[in-house]
Amino acid sequence: MSNTEKPANSGSSREERLAAKLRENLRRRKAQSRAMEDTQTQISDSQG
């Protein structure tokens, strides 16, 4: 047995970390999408 082996819970903590990053990324992209929609709506409202 070598000391370089990772603990058994490292896989789950990695998955948790990745899942948290994905959720954060999704929230950020949704916020950006909403901001772009608002901008497009304001532009079309002011033109017409």
C-alpha positions in Angstrom: 0.0 0.0 0.0 1.4 3.3 -1.0 0.8 6.7 0.6 0.0 8.3 -2.8 -3.5 6.7 -2.9 -6.3 9.2 -2.7 -9.0 8.9 0.0 -12.2 7.3 -1.0 -14.2 10.5 -0.5 -12.1 12.5 -3.0 -14.3 11.4 -5.9 -17.5 12.5 -4.3 -16.0 15.9 -3.2 -14.9 16.4 -6.8 -18.4 15.6 -8.1 -19.9 18.0 -5.5 -17.4 20.7 -6.6 -18.2 20.2 -10.3 -21.9 20.2 -9.6 -21.6 23.5 -7.7 -19.6 25.1 -10.5 -22.2 23.9 -13.1 -25.0 25.5 -11.0 -23.1 28.7 -10.6 -22.3 28.8 -14.4 -26.0 28.1 -15.2 -27.2 31.0 -12.9 -24.7 33.4 -14.5 -25.7 32.4 -18.0 -29.4 32.8 -17.2 -28.7 36.2 -15.7 -26.8 37.2 -18.8 -29.6 35.9 -21.0 -32.2 37.9 -19.0 -30.1 41.1 -19.3 -29.8 40.6 -23.1 -33.5 40.1 -23.4 -34.2 43.2 -21.4 -31.8 45.2 -23.6 -33.4 43.9 -26.7 -36.9 44.7 -25.4 -35.8 48.2 -24.5 -34.3 48.8 -27.9 -37.4 47.5 -29.8 -39.7 49.5 -27.5 -37.8 52.8 -28.1 -37.7 52.2 -31.9 -41.3 51.5 -32.5 
